Amino acid sequence: METKIISVSNQKGGTGKTTTSINVGACLASLGQKTLLIDLDPQANLTTGLGIDVHENEPTVYDLLKGLATVKIARKSEIKNLYVIPSGIELAAAEAELMGEIGREQQLRTALSRVEGYDYIIIDTAPTLGVLMLNALSA
């Protein structure tokens, strides 16, 4: 089965994007589907909502977007079959850093094109229509 990628997006905040991402991911994982959640929001609510602490110098989705890391940085959550690529405040800088790059909206798609072993990838986005959301939608 080919990996299915789902982006949970809305330009308005407070619409349940993160809650939906966590719950759909947990449901799929409980059904035996190996699921990867990607926190593409600098506020990192998905990351903290799953109880994942990100310490300084630990790789995050920022490193994935910048080509400094691969999907192997995913962390196992407390839920069987559920993995997370965490976010952090440094992701806010990625918006500006990617603006001048050719193919800026394809960075995540490129990083995920080499991924194997996951049945589903769910991407939680920030409530803005910028480069990060375009990356999620392009993936």
Backbone as a printed PyTorch tensor [residue, N CA C, xyz], in Angstrom:
tensor([[[  0.8370,  -1.1850,   0.0000],
         [  0.0000,   0.0000,   0.0000],
         [  0.8800,   1.2450,   0.0000]],

        [[  0.5430,   2.1940,  -0.8300],
         [  1.2660,   3.4440,  -0.8910],
         [  0.8900,   4.3210,   0.3000]],

        [[  1.8690,   5.0590,   0.8060],
         [  1.6160,   5.9630,   1.9240],
         [  0.6190,   7.0330,   1.5140]],

        [[ -0.3790,   7.2450,   2.3470],
         [ -1.3620,   8.3040,   2.1080],
         [ -0.9800,   9.5070,   2.9720]],

        [[ -0.9720,  10.6900,   2.3680],
         [ -0.6140,  11.9180,   3.0780],
         [ -1.8430,  12.8000,   3.1810]],

        [[ -2.1400,  13.2410,   4.4080],
         [ -3.2970,  14.0850,   4.6830],
         [ -2.8050,  15.3690,   5.3540]],

        [[ -3.1630,  16.5100,   4.7830],
         [ -2.8470,  17.7980,   5.4010],
         [ -4.1120,  18.3510,   6.0380]],

        [[ -4.0270,  18.7010,   7.3060],
         [ -5.1590,  19.2860,   8.0160],
         [ -4.8930,  20.7920,   8.0770]],

        [[ -5.6560,  21.5470,   7.2860],
         [ -5.3640,  22.9680,   7.1050],
         [ -6.6240,  23.8230,   7.1780]],

        [[ -6.4550,  25.0230,   7.6930],
         [ -7.4900,  26.0490,   7.7090],
         [ -6.7950,  27.3530,   8.0560]],

        [[ -7.1490,  28.4290,   7.3890],
         [ -6.5130,  29.7160,   7.6670],
         [ -6.9400,  30.3180,   8.9980]],

        [[ -8.0150,  29.8420,   9.5480],
         [ -8.5060,  30.3780,  10.8240],
         [ -7.9610,  29.5300,  11.9720]],

        [[ -7.6000,  30.1730,  13.0270],
         [ -7.1540,  29.4630,  14.2170],
         [ -8.3400,  28.9640,  15.0290]],

        [[ -8.1050,  28.0090,  15.9000],
         [ -9.1360,  27.5300,  16.8030],
         [-10.2070,  26.6760,  16.1460]],

        [[ -9.9010,  26.0890,  15.0030],
         [-10.8960,  25.2810,  14.2960],
         [-10.7450,  23.7850,  14.5470]],

        [[ -9.7680,  23.3900,  15.3360],
         [ -9.5990,  21.9800,  15.6700],
         [ -8.6210,  21.2210,  14.7880]],

        [[ -7.7290,  21.9310,  14.1120],
         [ -6.7560,  21.2660,  13.2380],
         [ -5.8750,  20.3000,  14.0160]],

        [[ -5.3210,  20.7620,  15.1040],
         [ -4.4190,  19.9320,  15.8980],
         [ -5.1710,  18.7880,  16.5560]],

        [[ -6.3180,  19.0660,  17.1190],
         [ -7.1370,  18.0230,  17.7450],
         [ -7.5030,  16.9560,  16.7230]],

        [[ -7.8860,  17.3850,  15.5430],
         [ -8.2340,  16.4490,  14.4710],
         [ -7.0200,  15.6120,  14.0820]],

        [[ -5.8830,  16.2530,  13.9170],
         [ -4.6600,  15.5390,  13.5340],
         [ -4.2920,  14.4680,  14.5560]],

        [[ -4.3060,  14.8270,  15.8150],
         [ -3.9490,  13.8700,  16.8750],
         [ -4.9540,  12.7220,  16.9190]],

        [[ -6.2390,  13.0430,  16.8900],
         [ -7.2560,  11.9950,  17.0280],
         [ -7.3350,  11.0680,  15.8240]],

        [[ -7.2440,  11.6200,  14.6180],
         [ -7.2480,  10.7630,  13.4280],
         [ -5.9910,   9.8900,  13.4280]],

        [[ -4.8590,  10.4780,  13.7670],
         [ -3.6180,   9.7110,  13.8390],
         [ -3.6900,   8.5900,  14.8630]],

        [[ -4.2210,   8.8870,  16.0380],
         [ -4.3400,   7.8770,  17.0900],
         [ -5.3110,   6.7710,  16.6870]],

        [[ -6.3990,   7.1370,  16.0250],
         [ -7.3650,   6.1290,  15.5640],
         [ -6.7420,   5.2090,  14.5200]],

        [[ -6.0430,   5.7950,  13.5560],
         [ -5.3870,   4.9770,  12.5370],
         [ -4.3520,   4.0500,  13.1690]],

        [[ -3.5760,   4.5910,  14.1060],
         [ -2.5580,   3.7810,  14.7840],
         [ -3.2050,   2.6400,  15.5630]],

        [[ -4.3260,   2.9030,  16.2170],
         [ -5.0010,   1.8550,  16.9950],
         [ -5.5760,   0.7650,  16.0910]],

        [[ -5.7830,   1.0970,  14.8040],
         [ -6.2490,   0.1120,  13.8320],
         [ -5.0850,  -0.6490,  13.1950]],

        [[ -3.8710,  -0.4130,  13.7170],
         [ -2.6980,  -1.1210,  13.2220],
         [ -1.9960,  -0.4470,  12.0680]],

        [[ -2.3910,   0.7820,  11.7350],
         [ -1.7620,   1.5290,  10.6430],
         [ -0.5810,   2.3210,  11.2060]],

        [[  0.6110,   2.0980,  10.6600],
         [  1.7760,   2.8560,  11.1090],
         [  1.6020,   4.2890,  10.6090]],

        [[  1.4900,   5.2240,  11.5490],
         [  1.1040,   6.5990,  11.2430],
         [  2.1470,   7.5870,  11.7440]],

        [[  2.4620,   8.5570,  10.8850],
         [  3.4010,   9.6170,  11.2210],
         [  2.6550,  10.9350,  11.2630]],

        [[  2.7610,  11.6440,  12.3750],
         [  2.2070,  12.9950,  12.5060],
         [  3.3480,  13.9820,  12.3360]],

        [[  3.1190,  15.0160,  11.5290],
         [  4.1140,  16.0640,  11.3450],
         [  3.5280,  17.3660,  11.8650]],

        [[  4.2070,  17.9630,  12.8280],
         [  3.7640,  19.2250,  13.4200],
         [  4.3920,  20.3680,  12.6300]],

        [[  3.6260,  20.9520,  11.7140],
         [  4.1370,  22.0280,  10.8660],
         [  3.6380,  23.3930,  11.3450]],

        [[  3.4980,  23.5270,  12.6520],
         [  3.0440,  24.7700,  13.2760],
         [  4.0980,  25.1970,  14.2980]],

        [[  4.6590,  26.4210,  14.1670],
         [  5.6790,  26.8840,  15.1160],
         [  5.2030,  26.9060,  16.5800]],

        [[  3.8850,  26.9470,  16.8050],
         [  3.3820,  26.9190,  18.1790],
         [  3.5550,  25.5500,  18.8140]],

        [[  3.7390,  24.5210,  18.0030],
         [  4.0610,  23.1600,  18.4450],
         [  3.0150,  22.5410,  19.3740]],

        [[  1.7510,  22.8500,  19.1660],
         [  0.7090,  22.2980,  20.0280],
         [  0.5310,  20.7920,  19.8450]],

        [[  0.7260,  20.2880,  18.6450],
         [  0.6490,  18.8430,  18.4310],
         [  1.7800,  18.1550,  19.2030]],

        [[  2.9600,  18.7150,  19.1200],
         [  4.1270,  18.1600,  19.8180],
         [  3.8810,  18.0990,  21.3230]],

        [[  3.4700,  19.2100,  21.9010],
         [  3.2460,  19.2370,  23.3510],
         [  1.9970,  18.4460,  23.7310]],

        [[  1.0090,  18.4270,  22.8370],
         [ -0.2180,  17.6840,  23.1020],
         [  0.0160,  16.1840,  23.2230]],

        [[  1.0650,  15.7000,  22.6010],
         [  1.4250,  14.2900,  22.7110],
         [  2.5150,  14.0570,  23.7560]],

        [[  2.8100,  15.1050,  24.5300],
         [  3.7530,  14.9620,  25.6340],
         [  5.2050,  14.8420,  25.2110]],

        [[  5.5400,  15.3700,  24.0540],
         [  6.9130,  15.2800,  23.5630],
         [  7.6540,  16.5610,  23.9060]],

        [[  8.7740,  16.3990,  24.6100],
         [  9.6300,  17.5290,  24.9480],
         [ 10.7260,  17.6350,  23.9000]],

        [[ 10.9170,  18.8370,  23.3870],
         [ 11.9890,  19.0670,  22.4290],
         [ 13.0390,  19.9140,  23.1210]],

        [[ 14.2280,  19.3500,  23.2310],
         [ 15.3260,  20.0630,  23.8760],
         [ 16.1790,  20.7600,  22.8160]],

        [[ 16.9370,  21.7270,  23.2610],
         [ 17.8090,  22.4620,  22.3560],
         [ 18.7300,  21.4900,  21.6230]],

        [[ 18.9800,  21.7650,  20.3720],
         [ 19.8490,  20.9680,  19.4990],
         [ 19.2510,  19.6280,  19.0770]],

        [[ 18.0020,  19.3470,  19.4220],
         [ 17.3550,  18.1410,  18.9190],
         [ 16.6750,  18.4940,  17.6060]],

        [[ 16.7560,  17.6050,  16.6080],
         [ 16.1650,  17.9250,  15.3060],
         [ 14.6430,  17.9940,  15.3530]],

        [[ 14.1030,  18.8930,  14.5390],
         [ 12.6560,  19.0910,  14.4420],
         [ 12.2710,  19.1550,  12.9600]],

        [[ 11.0270,  19.4590,  12.7050],
         [ 10.5440,  19.5910,  11.3310],
         [ 11.2890,  20.7150,  10.6010]],

        [[ 11.7770,  21.6950,  11.3200],
         [ 12.5970,  22.7510,  10.7170],
         [ 13.7900,  22.1400,   9.9940]],

        [[ 14.4860,  21.2200,  10.6630],
         [ 15.6540,  20.5720,  10.0730],
         [ 15.2630,  19.7400,   8.8490]],

        [[ 14.0900,  19.1320,   8.9050],
         [ 13.5870,  18.3570,   7.7790],
         [ 13.3580,  19.2680,   6.5670]],

        [[ 12.7190,  20.4100,   6.7790],
         [ 12.4460,  21.3520,   5.6960],
         [ 13.7200,  21.9450,   5.0990]],

        [[ 14.7020,  22.1530,   5.9170],
         [ 15.9590,  22.7590,   5.4730],
         [ 16.9270,  21.7270,   4.8860]],

        [[ 16.5270,  20.4600,   4.8690],
         [ 17.3830,  19.4140,   4.3120],
         [ 18.5100,  18.9940,   5.2280]],

        [[ 18.4090,  19.3480,   6.5080],
         [ 19.4430,  19.0210,   7.4870],
         [ 19.1720,  17.7060,   8.2110]],

        [[ 18.0020,  17.1140,   7.9530],
         [ 17.6140,  15.8610,   8.6110],
         [ 16.6570,  15.1110,   7.6980]],

        [[ 16.4420,  13.8440,   8.0160],
         [ 15.4870,  13.0260,   7.2690],
         [ 14.3300,  12.6690,   8.1960]],

        [[ 13.3750,  11.9460,   7.6670],
         [ 12.2060,  11.5500,   8.4460],
         [ 12.6050,  10.6260,   9.6050]],

        [[ 13.8160,  10.1450,   9.6000],
         [ 14.2930,   9.2840,  10.6920],
         [ 14.3190,  10.0130,  12.0370]],

        [[ 14.1080,  11.3240,  12.0230],
         [ 14.0550,  12.0720,  13.2820],
         [ 12.7240,  11.8660,  14.0020]],

        [[ 11.7940,  11.1590,  13.3640],
         [ 10.4780,  10.9200,  13.9820],
         [ 10.6500,  10.2160,  15.3220]],

        [[  9.8350,  10.6210,  16.2600],
         [  9.8700,  10.0280,  17.6050],
         [  8.6510,   9.1600,  17.8250]],

        [[  8.8470,   8.0840,  18.5330],
         [  7.7450,   7.2010,  18.8740],
         [  6.9290,   7.8690,  19.9820]],

        [[  5.6260,   7.8670,  19.8160],
         [  4.7600,   8.4090,  20.8660],
         [  4.4150,   7.2810,  21.8350]],

        [[  3.6230,   7.5980,  22.8280],
         [  3.1900,   6.5790,  23.7840],
         [  2.1250,   5.6630,  23.1980]],

        [[  1.6150,   6.0220,  22.0240],
         [  0.5910,   5.2200,  21.3480],
         [  1.2760,   4.3080,  20.3410]],

        [[  0.9850,   3.0210,  20.4250],
         [  1.5880,   2.0530,  19.5080],
         [  1.2700,   2.4450,  18.0630]],

        [[  2.2660,   2.3640,  17.1920],
         [  2.1680,   2.6710,  15.7560],
         [  2.0670,   4.1580,  15.4360]],

        [[  2.2090,   5.0340,  16.4220],
         [  2.0950,   6.4750,  16.1880],
         [  3.4400,   7.1610,  16.4270]],

        [[  3.9250,   7.8490,  15.3960],
         [  5.2130,   8.5280,  15.4440],
         [  5.0000,  10.0140,  15.1580]],

        [[  5.9290,  10.8420,  15.6350],
         [  5.7730,  12.2950,  15.5170],
         [  7.0870,  12.9410,  15.0920]],

        [[  6.9870,  13.8430,  14.1260],
         [  8.1080,  14.7520,  13.8610],
         [  7.7200,  16.0580,  14.5340]],

        [[  8.4420,  16.4020,  15.6100],
         [  8.0530,  17.5580,  16.4150],
         [  8.3910,  18.8930,  15.7650]],

        [[  7.7930,  19.9260,  16.3130],
         [  8.0320,  21.2920,  15.8800],
         [  8.6460,  22.0750,  17.0340]],

        [[  9.0550,  23.2750,  16.7150],
         [  9.5900,  24.1790,  17.7210],
         [  9.5170,  25.6000,  17.1900]],

        [[  9.8360,  26.5410,  18.0240],
         [  9.7120,  27.9540,  17.6700],
         [ 10.6060,  28.3340,  16.4850]],

        [[ 11.6970,  27.5940,  16.2690],
         [ 12.5920,  27.9050,  15.1480],
         [ 11.8950,  27.7510,  13.7910]],

        [[ 10.7810,  27.0200,  13.7720],
         [ 10.0440,  26.8460,  12.5290],
         [  9.4960,  28.1840,  12.0210]],

        [[  9.2670,  29.1380,  12.9040],
         [  8.7820,  30.4570,  12.4920],
         [  9.7810,  31.1230,  11.5460]],

        [[ 11.0640,  30.8660,  11.7310],
         [ 12.0950,  31.4420,  10.8710],
         [ 12.0940,  30.7990,   9.4880]],

        [[ 11.6200,  29.5730,   9.3810],
         [ 11.6300,  28.8660,   8.0980],
         [ 10.7950,  29.5850,   7.0510]],

        [[  9.7230,  30.2000,   7.4810],
         [  8.8470,  30.9310,   6.5580],
         [  9.6660,  31.9650,   5.7790]],

        [[ 10.4420,  32.7650,   6.4860],
         [ 11.2520,  33.8070,   5.8430],
         [ 12.4440,  33.2060,   5.1060]],

        [[ 13.0720,  32.1970,   5.6820],
         [ 14.2510,  31.5880,   5.0650],
         [ 13.9240,  30.8930,   3.7420]],

        [[ 12.7590,  30.2920,   3.6490],
         [ 12.3860,  29.5730,   2.4330],
         [ 11.8850,  30.4970,   1.3250]],

        [[ 11.5060,  31.7250,   1.6780],
         [ 10.9140,  32.6410,   0.7050],
         [ 11.7790,  32.8230,  -0.5380]],

        [[ 13.0670,  32.9150,  -0.3900],
         [ 13.9530,  33.1760,  -1.5230],
         [ 14.4170,  31.9380,  -2.2580]],

        [[ 14.0270,  30.7590,  -1.8110],
         [ 14.5200,  29.5290,  -2.4190],
         [ 13.6380,  29.0720,  -3.5730]],

        [[ 14.2770,  28.5530,  -4.5960],
         [ 13.5470,  27.9650,  -5.7160],
         [ 12.9310,  26.6560,  -5.2330]],

        [[ 11.6690,  26.4440,  -5.5500],
         [ 10.9820,  25.2320,  -5.1200],
         [ 10.6480,  25.2250,  -3.6410]],

        [[ 10.5180,  26.4080,  -3.0720],
         [ 10.2770,  26.5400,  -1.6290],
         [  9.0340,  25.7990,  -1.1460]],

        [[  8.0170,  25.6970,  -2.0240],
         [  6.7720,  25.0340,  -1.6250],
         [  6.8620,  23.5160,  -1.7710]],

        [[  7.9990,  23.0070,  -2.2280],
         [  8.1790,  21.5720,  -2.4540],
         [  9.1370,  20.9160,  -1.4530]],

        [[  9.6350,  21.6520,  -0.4800],
         [ 10.6450,  21.1140,   0.4380],
         [ 10.1390,  19.8900,   1.2000]],

        [[  8.9450,  19.9810,   1.7420],
         [  8.3900,  18.8590,   2.5090],
         [  8.0820,  17.6900,   1.5880]],

        [[  7.5270,  17.9830,   0.4290],
         [  7.2200,  16.9230,  -0.5390],
         [  8.4790,  16.1440,  -0.9070]],

        [[  9.5630,  16.8630,  -1.1440],
         [ 10.8310,  16.2200,  -1.4720],
         [ 11.3080,  15.3440,  -0.3240]],

        [[ 11.2370,  15.8530,   0.8930],
         [ 11.6730,  15.0870,   2.0660],
         [ 10.8280,  13.8350,   2.2650]],

        [[  9.5330,  13.9210,   1.9750],
         [  8.6370,  12.7830,   2.1850],
         [  8.6520,  11.7960,   1.0170]],

        [[  9.2000,  12.1980,  -0.1110],
         [  9.2030,  11.3200,  -1.2810],
         [ 10.0310,  10.0630,  -1.0700]],

        [[ 10.9470,  10.1020,  -0.1340],
         [ 11.8180,   8.9560,   0.1370],
         [ 11.3580,   8.1350,   1.3440]],

        [[ 10.1920,   8.4450,   1.8680],
         [  9.7110,   7.7860,   3.0790],
         [  9.0800,   6.4440,   2.7530]],

        [[  9.4590,   5.4460,   3.5120],
         [  8.8490,   4.1240,   3.3960],
         [  8.4900,   3.6420,   4.7860]],

        [[  7.5120,   2.7700,   4.8520],
         [  7.1810,   2.1420,   6.1280],
         [  6.0040,   2.7400,   6.8650]],

        [[  5.4840,   3.8540,   6.3930],
         [  4.3080,   4.4510,   7.0280],
         [  3.0920,   4.2400,   6.1340]],

        [[  1.9790,   3.9160,   6.7490],
         [  0.7290,   3.7910,   6.0100],
         [  0.0980,   5.1600,   5.7820]],

        [[  0.2020,   6.0200,   6.8060],
         [ -0.3810,   7.3600,   6.7410],
         [  0.5940,   8.3830,   7.2890]],

        [[  0.5850,   9.5650,   6.6840],
         [  1.2940,  10.7310,   7.2080],
         [  0.2430,  11.8320,   7.3230]],

        [[  0.1240,  12.3930,   8.5170],
         [ -0.8400,  13.4760,   8.7510],
         [ -0.0580,  14.7250,   9.1340]],

        [[ -0.3320,  15.8120,   8.4150],
         [  0.3950,  17.0630,   8.6270],
         [ -0.5400,  18.0850,   9.2580]],

        [[ -0.1640,  18.5690,  10.4330],
         [ -0.9090,  19.6180,  11.1320],
         [ -0.2710,  20.9580,  10.7840]],

        [[ -1.0630,  21.9160,  10.3240],
         [ -0.5190,  23.2000,   9.8740],
         [ -0.8980,  24.3540,  10.7840]],

        [[ -0.1820,  25.4420,  10.6030],
         [ -0.4820,  26.6900,  11.3080],
         [ -1.6420,  27.3930,  10.5870]],

        [[ -2.3480,  28.2900,  11.2850],
         [ -3.4830,  28.9950,  10.6670],
         [ -3.0590,  30.1900,   9.8130]],

        [[ -2.1760,  29.9340,   8.8460],
         [ -1.7540,  30.9890,   7.9240],
         [ -1.5810,  30.3950,   6.5380]],

        [[ -1.8090,  31.1910,   5.5310],
         [ -1.5710,  30.7280,   4.1660],
         [ -0.2150,  31.2700,   3.7420]],

        [[  0.8150,  30.5360,   4.1170],
         [  2.1750,  30.9290,   3.7920],
         [  2.9380,  29.7440,   3.2220]],

        [[  4.2390,  29.8610,   3.2310],
         [  5.1080,  28.8320,   2.6600],
         [  4.9360,  27.4910,   3.3790]],

        [[  4.7440,  27.5160,   4.6880],
         [  4.5950,  26.2530,   5.4220],
         [  3.3210,  25.5260,   5.0250]],

        [[  2.2040,  26.2510,   4.9340],
         [  0.9650,  25.6020,   4.5200],
         [  1.0600,  25.1230,   3.0790]],

        [[  1.6900,  25.9020,   2.2150],
         [  1.8730,  25.4780,   0.8280],
         [  2.7000,  24.1940,   0.7530]],

        [[  3.6890,  24.0650,   1.6340],
         [  4.4650,  22.8270,   1.7040],
         [  3.5840,  21.6530,   2.0930]],

        [[  2.7140,  21.8610,   3.0690],
         [  1.8220,  20.7890,   3.5120],
         [  0.8770,  20.3890,   2.3990]],

        [[  0.3190,  21.3580,   1.7070],
         [ -0.6260,  21.0620,   0.6340],
         [  0.0660,  20.4340,  -0.5760]],

        [[  1.2990,  20.8310,  -0.8420],
         [  2.0560,  20.2420,  -1.9420],
         [  2.4440,  18.7920,  -1.6580]],

        [[  2.6760,  18.4980,  -0.3890],
         [  3.0610,  17.1220,  -0.0040],
         [  1.9300,  16.1770,  -0.2890]]])
